[in-house]
Amino acid sequence: MKKWFFILLGVSFILTSCGHDNDMAITETTELHISVAASLKDVMDNVKKTYEKENPETKLTFDFAGSGQIKERVKSGAPIDGILLASEKDIDELSAKVTEKTQFAKNTLVLIVPSKNAVQISNLNELSSFDKIAIGDPESVPAGKYAEETMQNLGVYTALKEKLVFASDVRQTLAYVASGNAQAGFVYQTDALISKDVKVSQSVPENLHSPIGYYAGIVKDSTHKAKTREFLQYMTSKKGQEVLAKYGFKPVD
C-alpha cells in the first residue's frame, strides 16, 4: 500500500512540475525594441505604462530620435522591431525594410517664442523680425522639413536662411527657444504644450506644408513580428487613440 502511495505521490509531483513549466512558458516576457520619433516621447512614456500593465508578457523598450535618424538605423540593420515616425516620406523610403505601414495620428506645426520677453509678430510674413529661428535639420527631422516648406511657400526662406539654427530633433528645437538661445522656432503643437517656457505665436496653415502624419511599421528582420503587430494595433485602437488625444495628437480621418 505504501509503495502505491509513493508512486502516486511521484506522479502527482511530475504533473504539478509540468504545470508550472507550462505557466512559465505562457508568462515568458518578450522585449520589443521600438524606435520612436522624438515628438512622441511624453505620450509614449504613458503608453508604455498602460500597455505593459495590460500586457505583462510584453516589455517595451523605446529609443527616441529624429525620424531621419531612425530611418538610417533601420537601413543599417540595427536590432529594431518596430518604428513610429513623424513622416510618411521616411517610412516609404524604408519599404524594403519595413512592412505593414499604418498611420496612427496627425499633428499641427506651430511657431513658438519664449514665454517671457518675446519678440511679437502678428503673422508669419513677419518672420524677418527674429534674429534666430530654430528648426529641426530638414535633412533628418520632419518638423524641420515642414518648417522649411512653410518658409519656402511664404517666399521668405532664402532671406531667412542665415538666421536659422538647426536642431537634431524637434525637442532640441523646443529647448533652444525655451532657453532663449533662439527667438522663435517651429515645433509641433504637442511639443509646445509640454513647456511653460514657450508659447505659441502662430499656428501654421496646413496648406503651407506637406501633411503631418505619424506612421508605424514592423521591421522585416524582427523576430517578434506578432508581438510588434499587437503593439502597433494598440496605437490605432480606441485606448491608444485616447492616450494620444490626451497629449494633443489628432486622430486619423
C-alpha positions as CSV (number, residue, x, y, z in Angstrom):
1,M,0.0,0.0,0.0
2,K,2.8,2.4,0.9
3,K,4.5,1.5,-2.3
4,W,1.5,2.6,-4.4
5,F,1.2,5.8,-2.2
6,F,4.7,6.9,-3.1
7,I,4.2,6.1,-6.8
8,L,1.1,8.2,-6.9
9,L,2.8,11.0,-5.0
10,G,5.7,10.9,-7.5
11,V,3.3,11.1,-10.5
12,S,1.5,14.0,-8.9
13,F,4.8,15.9,-8.4
14,I,5.8,15.4,-12.0
15,L,2.4,16.6,-13.3
16,T,2.5,19.6,-11.0
17,S,6.0,20.4,-12.1
18,C,4.9,20.2,-15.8
19,G,2.1,22.5,-15.0
20,H,4.4,25.1,-13.5
21,D,6.7,24.8,-16.5
22,N,3.7,25.5,-18.8
23,D,2.8,28.5,-16.7
24,M,6.3,29.8,-17.0
25,A,6.2,29.4,-20.8
26,I,2.9,31.2,-21.1
27,T,4.1,34.2,-19.0
28,E,7.6,34.5,-20.6
29,T,8.3,38.1,-21.3
30,T,9.0,39.4,-24.8
31,E,11.1,42.6,-25.1
32,L,10.2,44.8,-28.1
33,H,12.6,47.4,-29.3
34,I,10.7,50.3,-30.8
35,S,12.4,53.4,-32.4
36,V,10.2,56.4,-32.0
37,A,10.1,60.0,-33.3
38,A,11.2,62.4,-30.6
39,S,8.0,64.4,-30.7
40,L,6.2,61.3,-29.3
41,K,8.4,61.0,-26.2
42,D,5.9,62.1,-23.5
43,V,2.9,60.3,-24.8
44,M,4.9,57.1,-25.3
45,D,6.1,57.1,-21.7
46,N,2.4,57.0,-20.8
47,V,1.6,54.3,-23.5
48,K,4.4,52.2,-22.0
49,K,2.9,52.1,-18.6
50,T,-0.6,51.5,-19.8
51,Y,0.3,48.8,-22.4
52,E,2.7,46.9,-20.1
53,K,0.1,46.8,-17.3
54,E,-2.5,45.3,-19.7
55,N,0.1,43.1,-21.4
56,P,2.5,41.9,-18.7
57,E,4.1,39.4,-21.1
58,T,5.5,42.3,-23.2
59,K,8.2,44.7,-22.2
60,L,8.6,47.9,-24.4
61,T,12.0,49.5,-24.9
62,F,11.9,52.8,-26.7
63,D,14.7,54.9,-28.2
64,F,13.8,58.4,-29.4
65,A,15.4,60.4,-32.3
66,G,14.6,62.3,-35.4
67,S,12.6,60.2,-38.0
68,G,15.5,60.6,-40.5
69,Q,18.0,59.2,-37.9
70,I,15.7,56.3,-37.2
71,K,15.4,55.6,-40.9
72,E,19.2,55.4,-41.2
73,R,19.4,53.0,-38.2
74,V,16.8,50.7,-39.8
75,K,18.8,50.7,-43.1
76,S,22.0,49.8,-41.3
77,G,20.3,46.8,-39.7
78,A,20.0,47.9,-36.1
79,P,18.1,45.5,-33.9
80,I,14.7,47.2,-34.1
81,D,11.3,45.5,-34.0
82,G,9.0,48.4,-34.9
83,I,9.1,52.1,-35.8
84,L,6.9,55.1,-35.1
85,L,7.8,58.0,-37.4
86,A,6.6,61.6,-38.0
87,S,6.9,61.4,-41.8
88,E,5.2,59.4,-44.5
89,K,8.2,60.1,-46.8
90,D,10.6,58.5,-44.3
91,I,8.6,55.3,-43.8
92,D,8.0,55.0,-47.6
93,E,11.8,55.1,-48.1
94,L,12.0,52.0,-45.9
95,S,9.6,49.9,-47.9
96,A,12.4,47.3,-48.5
97,K,13.0,47.0,-44.7
98,V,9.6,47.8,-43.1
99,T,6.2,46.3,-43.6
100,E,2.6,46.9,-42.6
101,K,2.7,50.7,-42.8
102,T,-0.1,52.3,-40.7
103,Q,-1.0,55.9,-39.9
104,F,-2.0,56.4,-36.3
105,A,-2.0,60.2,-35.6
106,K,-1.7,63.7,-37.0
107,N,-0.3,67.0,-35.7
108,T,-0.1,70.7,-36.3
109,L,3.0,72.8,-36.9
110,V,3.3,76.0,-34.8
111,L,5.7,78.9,-34.4
112,I,6.8,79.3,-30.7
113,V,8.5,82.1,-28.9
114,P,9.8,82.3,-25.3
115,S,7.1,82.9,-22.7
116,K,9.0,86.0,-21.4
117,N,10.4,88.9,-23.3
118,A,9.4,87.5,-26.7
119,V,9.5,89.4,-30.0
120,Q,5.9,89.7,-31.1
121,I,4.7,89.3,-34.6
122,S,1.1,89.4,-36.0
123,N,1.5,86.9,-38.8
124,L,4.1,84.5,-40.4
125,N,5.1,87.1,-43.0
126,E,6.9,89.0,-40.2
127,L,9.4,86.2,-39.5
128,S,12.3,88.5,-40.5
129,S,11.7,90.3,-37.2
130,F,13.5,87.5,-35.4
131,D,17.3,87.3,-35.2
132,K,17.5,83.5,-34.7
133,I,14.8,80.9,-35.7
134,A,15.3,77.3,-34.5
135,I,14.1,74.4,-36.7
136,G,14.9,70.8,-36.9
137,D,17.5,69.9,-39.6
138,P,15.3,69.4,-42.7
139,E,17.5,66.5,-43.8
140,S,16.6,64.3,-40.9
141,V,13.8,66.0,-38.8
142,P,10.3,66.0,-40.3
143,A,9.2,69.1,-38.3
144,G,12.2,70.9,-39.8
145,K,11.2,69.9,-43.3
146,Y,7.7,71.1,-42.7
147,A,9.1,74.4,-41.4
148,E,11.4,74.7,-44.5
149,E,8.4,74.1,-46.8
150,T,6.4,76.7,-44.9
151,M,9.1,79.4,-45.4
152,Q,9.6,78.4,-49.0
153,N,5.9,78.7,-49.7
154,L,5.8,82.1,-47.9
155,G,8.7,83.2,-50.2
156,V,11.0,84.0,-47.3
157,Y,13.3,81.0,-47.0
158,T,16.3,82.5,-48.8
159,A,16.1,85.7,-46.9
160,L,15.9,83.8,-43.5
161,K,18.4,81.1,-44.2
162,E,21.3,82.8,-42.3
163,K,19.0,83.2,-39.3
164,L,18.2,79.5,-39.0
165,V,19.5,77.4,-36.1
166,F,19.3,73.7,-36.9
167,A,18.5,71.1,-34.2
168,S,19.0,67.4,-34.2
169,D,15.3,66.8,-33.4
170,V,12.1,68.7,-32.6
171,R,12.8,68.5,-28.8
172,Q,16.1,70.2,-29.2
173,T,14.3,72.9,-31.2
174,L,11.9,73.4,-28.3
175,A,14.9,73.6,-25.9
176,Y,16.6,76.3,-28.0
177,V,13.5,78.5,-27.7
178,A,12.8,77.7,-24.1
179,S,16.3,78.7,-23.1
180,G,16.3,81.9,-25.1
181,N,19.0,80.7,-27.5
182,A,16.6,81.3,-30.3
183,Q,13.9,84.0,-30.5
184,A,11.5,81.7,-32.2
185,G,11.2,78.1,-33.5
186,F,8.9,75.7,-35.4
187,V,7.7,72.7,-33.5
188,Y,4.6,70.6,-33.3
189,Q,1.7,71.8,-31.2
190,T,2.1,68.8,-28.9
191,D,5.7,69.9,-28.1
192,A,4.6,73.4,-27.3
193,L,2.1,72.0,-24.7
194,I,4.8,70.4,-22.6
195,S,6.8,73.5,-21.8
196,K,5.8,76.5,-19.7
197,D,8.9,78.4,-21.0
198,V,7.4,78.8,-24.5
199,K,4.1,80.0,-26.0
200,V,2.5,79.6,-29.4
201,S,2.9,82.7,-31.5
202,Q,1.3,81.4,-34.7
203,S,-0.3,78.2,-35.9
204,V,0.9,77.3,-39.4
205,P,-1.9,76.8,-42.0
206,E,-1.8,73.2,-43.4
207,N,-1.7,74.4,-47.0
208,L,1.9,75.7,-46.4
209,H,3.5,72.3,-46.0
210,S,3.1,68.6,-46.6
211,P,0.5,66.8,-44.4
212,I,1.8,65.9,-41.0
213,G,1.2,62.3,-40.2
214,Y,2.6,59.7,-37.9
215,Y,3.2,56.3,-39.3
216,A,4.0,52.9,-37.7
217,G,5.6,49.8,-39.3
218,I,7.2,46.5,-38.5
219,V,10.8,45.9,-39.3
220,K,11.0,42.8,-41.6
221,D,14.1,41.4,-39.7
222,S,12.3,41.4,-36.4
223,T,12.0,38.1,-34.6
224,H,8.9,39.3,-32.7
225,K,6.6,40.3,-35.6
226,A,3.4,39.0,-33.9
227,K,4.0,40.9,-30.7
228,T,5.1,44.0,-32.5
229,R,1.9,43.9,-34.6
230,E,-0.2,43.6,-31.4
231,F,1.5,46.7,-30.0
232,L,1.1,48.8,-33.2
233,Q,-2.5,47.8,-33.4
234,Y,-2.9,49.2,-29.9
235,M,-1.8,52.6,-31.2
236,T,-4.8,52.7,-33.5
237,S,-7.2,51.2,-31.0
238,K,-9.7,53.2,-29.0
239,K,-7.5,53.1,-25.9
240,G,-4.3,54.1,-27.8
241,Q,-6.1,56.9,-29.5
242,E,-7.5,58.2,-26.2
243,V,-3.9,58.4,-24.8
244,L,-2.7,60.2,-27.9
245,A,-5.6,62.7,-27.7
246,K,-4.7,63.5,-24.1
247,Y,-1.3,64.8,-25.3
248,G,-2.8,66.8,-28.2
249,F,-2.4,64.5,-31.1
250,K,-5.2,64.5,-33.7
251,P,-6.9,61.3,-34.9
252,V,-6.6,60.0,-38.4
253,D,-9.6,60.8,-40.5
